[in-house]
Amino acid sequence: MSKFKIAFLVMTLAVAGLCVSQASAMGLFVTNDNGDAVISADTTVDGSAYLAGKSVLVEGTVKGDLFCAGNDLIVNGTVEGDVLCAGQNVTLGGMVMGDVRLAGSNVTLKGTVQGSATVAGSVVNVSKGAVVGGDLTGGAATLIIDGTIGRDMLAGTDGTTIGGTIGRDVSASIGSLTFTSGAKIGGNLTYDSTAQSNVPAGVVAGETKFNKVQNNGAGSVNPFVAFLSLLASMIVLALLVTLVIPKYVHGAAAVSF
């Protein structure tokens, strides 16, 4: 079984467990179909928070997990649990003490994730100054790593640019791989592609292994497409389930606009 299949199996089981556990851990449920769903800077949610609206803004503190869906999602506050969000534009600029699972057209990490991150999007950007303490699993047309990944990175992309630091190993199925100034990989680099990339001396601390993939023409499917589609579908499905189940299972604090 390939590393990608193993990763999907592990993530699917993890999300399934998360859905079940959250059904009995409701905290705050906010829906606003016509505008913003907001947790203001002076608000602390004692438990998990479930937000849905055209836009979602979290500036305060969530002591449990955060689930959110909408067009524009911005999380600048502190989440003491996990984050599971999907939208058109997703920006995480605050502090997450658990893991994050994000899906969107444009996904940007600007803050700190103490756990691991699973992200899917057209463009995924781990900005300079951003920190993921654990692993990064990503599917994207374009993946940009300018921040810090504490452990391993597993990615399926059409194009990847690395200018930040990855603490351990990188395994990727890619169309192209580019390194910019400051790029560091603390372990091994293993990548599958139709063409070998230029890996500057000193970037990879361990071994570099290139596996050539045959280009079968216009009818062929790039491996990153399947990776991205399955990853995004899993995150969105899990989010829909976790947003709906708690609302009907327990009488939690519900706020509707």
N, C-alpha and C positions, 0 to 999 in steps of 0.2 A: 504493500500500500504506500502511495506517495506521501510526501510531507504535507502536500496541499489537502489530500483527502483526509489525512489524520487530523489536520487543523480544523477542517470543516466539521468532522465528527465531534471533536472535543467542544467546539463552540456551540454546536446545536444542542448537545446534552447540557451544557452550562446554561444556555438561554432557557431551555425547557424547565430546568430546575428553578430558575429565577422567576418564571411566570407563575409557577405553582406557589412558591413561597410568598410572592407579593400579594396574592389574593387575600391574605389574612393580615397584611401589614399596611393598611391604608392610612394616610395622614391627611393630605390636602388634595382636593380634586377641583381644578379650575378649568372651565371651558368658555371660550369666547369666539364664536364663529365669525363675528364681524370686526374684530379688532385685536387688542393685545391681551395676552394672559401674562400677568406680571407677579413676581415676588420681589418686592421692593427691598432696598438696602437695609431698612430697619426691621425687616421681618425675619423671624426664625420659625421654621416648620419643624415641629417635634414629630418626626416620622418621615414617611416617603411623600413625594409630591408628584402629582400627575397634571400636566398642563397641556392644553391644546388650543390653538387659535391661529389667526392669520400670521401673528408674530408672537414669539415667546421671549420674555426677558427675565432672567434670574440674576438679581443683584444681592439678594440676601443669603441666608444660610438654610440649608436643608440637612437635617440630622439623619435622614435615611437615604433612600435612593431617589433619583430624579428621572422621570419619564416625560418626554415632551415631543410634540408634533406640531408642525405649522410650516409657513413659508420661510420666514426668517427667524432663526433661533440663536439667541445670544445668552451664554452662561458665563457671567462674570463674578458670581458669588462663590460660596464654599459649599460643596456637597460632601458630606461625610461618608456616604455610601457609594453606589455605582451610578452611572449615567447611561441611559438608553434613549437616544433621540434621533428623529428623522425629519428632514425638511428640505427646502430648496437650497437655502444657505444656512450652514451650521457653523457657529463660531464658539469655541470654548476658550475663554480667557481667564477663568478663575482657578480655583483649587479643587481637585477631586481626589478624595482619599482612597477611593476604590478603583474599579475598572471602568472604562468607557466603551460604548458601542454606538457608533455614529454612522448615519447614512444620509447622503444629500448630493446635490449637483456640485456644490462647492463646500468643502469641509476644511476648516482652518483650526489648528491647535495653536494657541498662543500662551496658555497658562501651564499649570503643573498637574500631571496625572501621576499619582503615587503608584498606582497599579499598572495594568496593561491596557492597551488601546486596540480596538478592532474598528476599522474605518473603511467605508466604501463610498466612492463618489467619482464624478467626472474629473474634478481637480481636488486632490488632497494635499494640504500644505502644513507641514510641521514647522512653524516659523522659528526664526532665530530667537533664542531665549526660552522657547517652550521645552518642557521636560516630560518625558514618559519614563517613569521609573522601571517599568517592567518591559514586556514585549510589545512590538507593534506588528499587527497583522493588517495588511491593507490591500484593497483592490481599487484601481483607479486608471483612468486614461493617462493622467499626469500625476505623478507623485513627487513632491519636493520635500526633502529632509534638510532643513537648515538648523534644527534644534538638536536635542539630545535624546537618544533612545538608550535606556539603561542596559537592556539585555539584547535579545535577538530581534531580527526583523524578517518577516515572511511576507512577500509581496508578489502580486500579479499585476503588471502595469504595461501600458503601451510605451511609456517613457518615464524614467526615473532619474532625478537629479539629486545627488548627495553632496551637501556642503557642511553638514553637521557631524555629530559623533554618534556612532552606534557601538555600544559596549561590547557586544559579543558577535555572533555569527549573522550573516545575511544570506538568505535563500530567496531567489527571485526568478520569476518567469517574465521576461521583459522584451519590449521591442527595441529599446535603446537605453543605455546606461551612461550617465555623464557625471563626472566629479568636478567640483569647484573648490576653490581655496578653503582650507580648513577641514576638509573631509577626513574622517578617521573611522576605520572599522577595527574593533579590538580583537575580533576572532577571524573566522574564515569567510570568504566570499564564494558562493556557489550560485551561478546563474545560467538559465536556459535562454537562448536567443538565436535568431537567424544569423547574427553577425557578432563577432567578438568586439568588445569595447576596449578603449584605451584606459587602463588602470594605472595611474601615476605611481611611481615608486614611493614607498613609505606610507601609502594610504591604508593598505591591508596588513594587519599585524601577523595574521596567520597565512593560510594557503588560499590561492585563487583557483577556482575550477570553472571552466567554461564548457557548457554542453550545447553543441550546435543543434538547432532545430531546423528541419527542412521547411522551406517556404513552398507550399503546394499550390500557389497561385491565388486567383481572386476568390475561389470557392472555399479556401481553407479558413479555419477558425483559429484566431490567435488565442492561446491559452488564457490570456488575461481577461478575455470577454466572459468566458464561463466562470472564472474566479470572481470577477466583479458582480456578475448577475446573481450568482448564488449567494454571495456575501450580503449584497444589498437586500435581496428578498428575505433572507433570514432575519436581518435586523428589523426591517419594516414589519414583517409578520409578527415577530416577538413583541414589538412595540404596540401594535394594534390589539393583541391579546391582553397585554398588561394594562393598557388604558381602559379596556372594556370590562374585564373580569372584576376588578376591585369595586367598580361603581355599583355592581349588582349583587355582589356577594356579601358585603358588609355595609352597615350604615355609617359611612365615614363623613367627615366634614366636606360638604360639597358646595361649591360656589359657582353659579351660572350667571352669565351676563346676557 
